[in-house]
Protein backbone atom coordinates (compact mmCIF):
# COMPACT_ATOMS: atom_id res chain seq x y z
CA UNK A 1 0.00 0.00 0.00
CA UNK A 2 1.21 3.49 -0.89
CA UNK A 3 0.39 6.10 1.76
CA UNK A 4 1.20 9.74 1.10
CA UNK A 5 1.33 12.28 3.91
CA UNK A 6 0.56 15.84 2.88
CA UNK A 7 -0.57 19.21 4.24
CA UNK A 8 -2.10 22.33 2.80
CA UNK A 9 0.64 24.43 4.38
CA UNK A 10 4.09 24.05 5.84
CA UNK A 11 4.72 23.66 9.56
CA UNK A 12 1.74 21.47 10.42
CA UNK A 13 3.83 18.43 11.35
CA UNK A 14 3.58 16.48 8.10
CA UNK A 15 7.08 15.00 8.30
CA UNK A 16 6.58 14.27 12.01
CA UNK A 17 3.53 12.14 11.23
CA UNK A 18 5.15 10.43 8.23
CA UNK A 19 8.37 9.54 10.07
CA UNK A 20 6.75 8.30 13.26
CA UNK A 21 4.15 6.24 11.45
CA UNK A 22 6.90 4.65 9.35
CA UNK A 23 8.83 3.82 12.51
CA UNK A 24 5.77 2.23 14.11
CA UNK A 25 4.93 -0.23 11.34
CA UNK A 26 6.11 -3.82 11.57
CA UNK A 27 9.00 -4.07 9.10
CA UNK A 28 8.81 -3.97 5.30
CA UNK A 29 8.65 -0.17 5.07
CA UNK A 30 9.92 2.05 2.30
CA UNK A 31 10.16 5.78 3.01
CA UNK A 32 10.19 8.31 0.16
CA UNK A 33 10.87 11.95 1.03
CA UNK A 34 9.42 13.79 -1.98
CA UNK A 35 9.83 17.27 -0.51
CA UNK A 36 12.69 17.85 -2.94
CA UNK A 37 12.97 21.56 -2.22
CA UNK A 38 13.61 21.01 1.48
CA UNK A 39 13.92 17.31 2.42
CA UNK A 40 14.35 16.78 6.16
CA UNK A 41 13.13 13.27 6.96
CA UNK A 42 16.75 12.11 6.90
CA UNK A 43 17.39 14.20 10.02
CA UNK A 44 15.11 11.86 11.98
CA UNK A 45 15.65 8.54 10.15
CA UNK A 46 19.44 8.95 9.80
CA UNK A 47 19.78 6.71 6.75
CA UNK A 48 23.01 5.32 5.38
CA UNK A 49 23.15 6.57 1.78
CA UNK A 50 24.52 3.94 -0.57
CA UNK A 51 23.76 5.38 -3.98
CA UNK A 52 23.31 8.80 -5.58
CA UNK A 53 21.93 9.57 -9.04
CA UNK A 54 21.76 12.92 -10.79
CA UNK A 55 18.44 14.12 -12.19
CA UNK A 56 18.35 15.80 -15.58
CA UNK A 57 15.69 17.37 -17.77
CA UNK A 58 16.05 17.97 -21.52
CA UNK A 59 16.19 21.67 -22.42
CA UNK A 60 16.43 23.20 -25.90
CA UNK A 61 19.71 24.25 -27.49
CA UNK A 62 19.36 26.48 -30.55
CA UNK A 63 21.52 26.26 -33.68
CA UNK A 64 21.22 29.87 -34.82
CA UNK A 65 22.89 29.04 -38.13
CA UNK A 66 19.74 27.08 -39.02
CA UNK A 67 17.21 29.21 -37.14
CA UNK A 68 15.03 31.54 -39.25
CA UNK A 69 13.42 33.13 -36.16
CA UNK A 70 9.99 32.10 -37.37
CA UNK A 71 8.71 31.93 -33.81
CA UNK A 72 7.15 28.47 -34.06
CA UNK A 73 9.03 27.26 -30.97
CA UNK A 74 7.73 30.19 -28.96
CA UNK A 75 4.18 29.50 -30.11
CA UNK A 76 4.17 25.86 -29.03
CA UNK A 77 5.91 26.44 -25.67
CA UNK A 78 3.17 26.37 -23.04
CA UNK A 79 5.55 27.64 -20.36
CA UNK A 80 6.95 30.77 -22.06
CA UNK A 81 10.46 29.37 -21.85
CA UNK A 82 11.47 30.72 -25.26
CA UNK A 83 11.54 34.28 -26.57
CA UNK A 84 12.14 35.07 -30.24
CA UNK A 85 13.20 38.48 -31.49
CA UNK A 86 12.99 38.88 -35.24
CA UNK A 87 15.69 40.85 -36.99
CA UNK A 88 14.98 44.21 -38.62
CA UNK A 89 16.86 46.36 -41.08
CA UNK A 90 18.98 43.47 -42.28
CA UNK A 91 20.07 42.57 -38.76
CA UNK A 92 19.85 38.99 -37.53
CA UNK A 93 17.27 38.14 -34.95
CA UNK A 94 17.95 36.45 -31.64
CA UNK A 95 16.38 33.74 -29.54
CA UNK A 96 16.45 33.35 -25.76
CA UNK A 97 15.88 30.16 -23.78
CA UNK A 98 14.82 30.46 -20.13
CA UNK A 99 15.85 27.01 -18.95
CA UNK A 100 14.40 27.49 -15.46
CA UNK A 101 10.93 27.73 -17.02
CA UNK A 102 11.42 24.75 -19.33
CA UNK A 103 9.45 21.59 -18.45
CA UNK A 104 11.40 19.42 -20.89
CA UNK A 105 8.32 18.52 -22.96
CA UNK A 106 10.22 18.54 -26.28
CA UNK A 107 7.55 20.43 -28.24
CA UNK A 108 9.95 23.08 -29.50
CA UNK A 109 12.37 20.60 -31.08
CA UNK A 110 9.53 18.50 -32.48
CA UNK A 111 7.77 21.39 -34.22
CA UNK A 112 10.83 23.36 -35.39
CA UNK A 113 10.50 23.44 -39.21
CA UNK A 114 14.23 24.00 -39.70
CA UNK A 115 15.49 21.31 -37.32
CA UNK A 116 17.39 24.05 -35.52
CA UNK A 117 16.63 22.82 -32.00
CA UNK A 118 18.13 19.86 -30.19
CA UNK A 119 17.68 18.84 -26.57
CA UNK A 120 20.54 18.72 -24.10
CA UNK A 121 20.46 17.45 -20.55
CA UNK A 122 20.44 19.96 -17.73
CA UNK A 123 21.16 18.78 -14.20
CA UNK A 124 18.50 19.96 -11.76
CA UNK A 125 19.00 17.77 -8.70
CA UNK A 126 19.82 14.34 -7.37
CA UNK A 127 18.18 11.30 -5.82
CA UNK A 128 19.84 9.44 -2.94
CA UNK A 129 19.05 5.83 -2.06
CA UNK A 130 19.92 4.11 1.18
CA UNK A 131 18.54 2.43 4.27
CA UNK A 132 17.70 3.30 7.83
CA UNK A 133 17.87 1.17 10.95
CA UNK A 134 16.52 3.91 13.20
CA UNK A 135 14.83 2.42 16.27
CA UNK A 136 15.54 -1.13 15.17
CA UNK A 137 13.61 -3.43 17.50
CA UNK A 138 11.81 -6.72 17.22
CA UNK A 139 8.99 -4.89 15.43
CA UNK A 140 10.83 -2.17 13.50
CA UNK A 141 13.67 -3.23 11.27
CA UNK A 142 15.40 -2.37 8.03
CA UNK A 143 13.76 0.53 6.18
CA UNK A 144 14.42 1.43 2.56
CA UNK A 145 14.98 5.17 2.21
CA UNK A 146 14.92 7.39 -0.87
CA UNK A 147 14.90 11.15 -1.05
CA UNK A 148 15.58 13.81 -3.65
CA UNK A 149 17.17 17.20 -3.53
CA UNK A 150 16.59 20.02 -6.00
CA UNK A 151 19.69 22.03 -6.89
CA UNK A 152 19.86 25.55 -5.47
CA UNK A 153 18.24 28.02 -7.84
CA UNK A 154 16.18 25.42 -9.69
CA UNK A 155 12.39 25.72 -9.73
CA UNK A 156 11.28 22.39 -11.23
CA UNK A 157 10.70 19.89 -8.42
CA UNK A 158 8.28 17.50 -10.27
CA UNK A 159 11.01 15.84 -12.40
CA UNK A 160 12.97 15.04 -9.22
CA UNK A 161 9.83 13.68 -7.56
CA UNK A 162 9.13 11.47 -10.58
CA UNK A 163 12.63 10.01 -10.31
CA UNK A 164 12.13 9.32 -6.59
CA UNK A 165 8.85 7.52 -7.25
CA UNK A 166 10.46 5.26 -9.83
CA UNK A 167 11.99 3.42 -6.86
CA UNK A 168 8.62 2.54 -5.30
CA UNK A 169 8.71 -1.06 -4.12
CA UNK A 170 5.16 -2.50 -4.31
CA UNK A 171 6.12 -5.38 -2.02
CA UNK A 172 6.58 -2.96 0.88
CA UNK A 173 4.42 -0.46 2.73
CA UNK A 174 5.39 2.82 1.07
CA UNK A 175 5.25 6.08 3.03
CA UNK A 176 5.56 9.22 0.89
CA UNK A 177 6.38 12.50 2.63
CA UNK A 178 4.90 14.99 0.15
CA UNK A 179 5.86 18.65 -0.20
CA UNK A 180 3.67 21.19 1.65
CA UNK A 181 0.99 23.17 -0.14
CA UNK A 182 -1.24 22.33 -3.10
CA UNK A 183 0.97 23.10 -6.12
CA UNK A 184 2.36 20.89 -8.90
CA UNK A 185 5.03 19.14 -6.74
CA UNK A 186 2.32 18.07 -4.28
CA UNK A 187 0.14 16.65 -7.04
CA UNK A 188 3.13 14.78 -8.49
CA UNK A 189 3.94 13.26 -5.10
CA UNK A 190 0.38 12.28 -4.16
CA UNK A 191 -1.01 10.92 -7.41
CA UNK A 192 -1.04 7.14 -7.56
CA UNK A 193 -1.31 6.81 -3.77
CA UNK A 194 -3.74 4.35 -2.26
CA UNK A 195 -4.48 6.74 0.60
CA UNK A 196 -3.43 10.22 1.69
CA UNK A 197 -3.12 11.54 5.22
CA UNK A 198 -3.72 15.30 5.44
CA UNK A 199 -2.00 16.83 8.45
CA UNK A 200 -3.46 20.06 9.76
CA UNK A 201 -3.67 22.18 12.88
CA UNK A 202 -6.79 23.70 14.50
CA UNK A 203 -6.14 27.30 13.45
CA UNK A 204 -7.76 29.58 10.84
CA UNK A 205 -4.70 29.27 8.57
CA UNK A 206 -4.62 25.51 9.05
CA UNK A 207 -8.29 25.16 8.17
CA UNK A 208 -8.04 27.44 5.13
CA UNK A 209 -5.24 25.38 3.64
CA UNK A 210 -6.86 22.09 4.64
CA UNK A 211 -9.89 23.05 2.53
CA UNK A 212 -7.59 23.67 -0.46
CA UNK A 213 -5.83 20.33 0.06
CA UNK A 214 -9.17 18.50 0.28
CA UNK A 215 -10.18 19.96 -3.09
CA UNK A 216 -6.95 18.67 -4.63
CA UNK A 217 -7.41 15.18 -3.21
CA UNK A 218 -10.98 15.01 -4.48
CA UNK A 219 -9.83 16.05 -7.96
CA UNK A 220 -7.19 13.32 -7.88
CA UNK A 221 -9.75 10.79 -6.58
CA UNK A 222 -7.34 9.67 -3.84
CA UNK A 223 -9.08 8.63 -0.58
CA UNK A 224 -7.94 10.59 2.45
CA UNK A 225 -8.34 11.29 6.13
CA UNK A 226 -7.11 13.97 8.52
CA UNK A 227 -4.64 14.07 11.39
CA UNK A 228 -4.95 17.09 13.68
CA UNK A 229 -1.60 18.05 15.17
CA UNK A 230 -1.41 20.23 18.28
CA UNK A 231 -5.07 19.30 18.66
CA UNK A 232 -5.52 20.86 22.10
CA UNK A 233 -4.72 24.36 20.79
CA UNK A 234 -6.74 26.62 18.50
CA UNK A 235 -10.47 26.16 17.98
CA UNK A 236 -13.05 23.52 16.98
CA UNK A 237 -13.75 24.80 13.47
CA UNK A 238 -11.50 22.13 11.92
CA UNK A 239 -13.55 19.42 13.64
CA UNK A 240 -16.76 21.06 12.45
CA UNK A 241 -15.48 21.24 8.88
CA UNK A 242 -14.42 17.57 8.83
CA UNK A 243 -17.77 16.53 10.27
CA UNK A 244 -19.73 18.59 7.73
CA UNK A 245 -17.65 17.16 4.84
CA UNK A 246 -17.74 13.59 6.19
CA UNK A 247 -13.93 13.51 6.44
CA UNK A 248 -12.58 10.99 8.96
CA UNK A 249 -10.27 12.32 11.67
CA UNK A 250 -7.77 9.49 12.03
CA UNK A 251 -5.61 10.80 14.87
CA UNK A 252 -5.12 13.73 17.23
CA UNK A 253 -1.66 14.63 18.46
CA UNK A 254 -1.61 17.03 21.44
CA UNK A 255 0.85 19.85 21.88
CA UNK A 256 3.76 18.99 24.14
CA UNK A 257 6.82 21.08 24.79
CA UNK A 258 8.84 17.86 25.08
CA UNK A 259 7.80 16.80 21.57
CA UNK A 260 8.89 20.16 20.17
CA UNK A 261 12.23 19.87 21.95
CA UNK A 262 12.78 16.36 20.59
CA UNK A 263 11.94 17.61 17.09
CA UNK A 264 14.53 20.37 17.39
CA UNK A 265 17.14 17.69 18.19
CA UNK A 266 16.13 15.46 15.28
CA UNK A 267 14.62 12.79 17.53
CA UNK A 268 11.37 11.01 16.54
CA UNK A 269 8.45 11.11 18.96
CA UNK A 270 8.39 7.33 19.30
CA UNK A 271 11.98 7.36 20.48
CA UNK A 272 11.41 9.94 23.20
CA UNK A 273 7.90 8.72 24.05
CA UNK A 274 7.70 4.99 23.18
CA UNK A 275 4.08 4.92 24.39
CA UNK A 276 3.13 6.85 21.25
CA UNK A 277 4.14 3.92 19.07
CA UNK A 278 0.73 2.31 19.60
CA UNK A 279 -1.02 5.55 18.55
CA UNK A 280 0.87 5.67 15.27
CA UNK A 281 0.27 1.98 14.78
CA UNK A 282 -3.45 2.63 15.30
CA UNK A 283 -3.22 5.39 12.71
CA UNK A 284 -1.82 2.90 10.22
CA UNK A 285 -4.51 0.37 11.11
CA UNK A 286 -7.19 3.05 10.65
CA UNK A 287 -5.81 3.83 7.19
CA UNK A 288 -5.94 0.15 6.22
CA UNK A 289 -9.50 -0.07 7.51
CA UNK A 290 -10.61 3.04 5.57
CA UNK A 291 -8.89 1.80 2.40
CA UNK A 292 -10.43 -1.65 2.78
CA UNK A 293 -13.94 -0.22 3.17
CA UNK A 294 -13.82 1.72 -0.12
Beta strands, then each sheet from edge to edge (+ up, - down):
strand 1: 2-7
strand 2: 29-33
strand 3: 48-62
strand 4: 82-85
strand 5: 94-97
strand 6: 117-132
strand 7: 143-150
strand 8: 173-180
strand 9: 195-201
strand 10: 224-229
strand 11: 249-253
sheet 1: 3+ 6- 7+ 2+ 8+ 1+ 9+ 10+ 11+
sheet 2: 4+ 5-
end
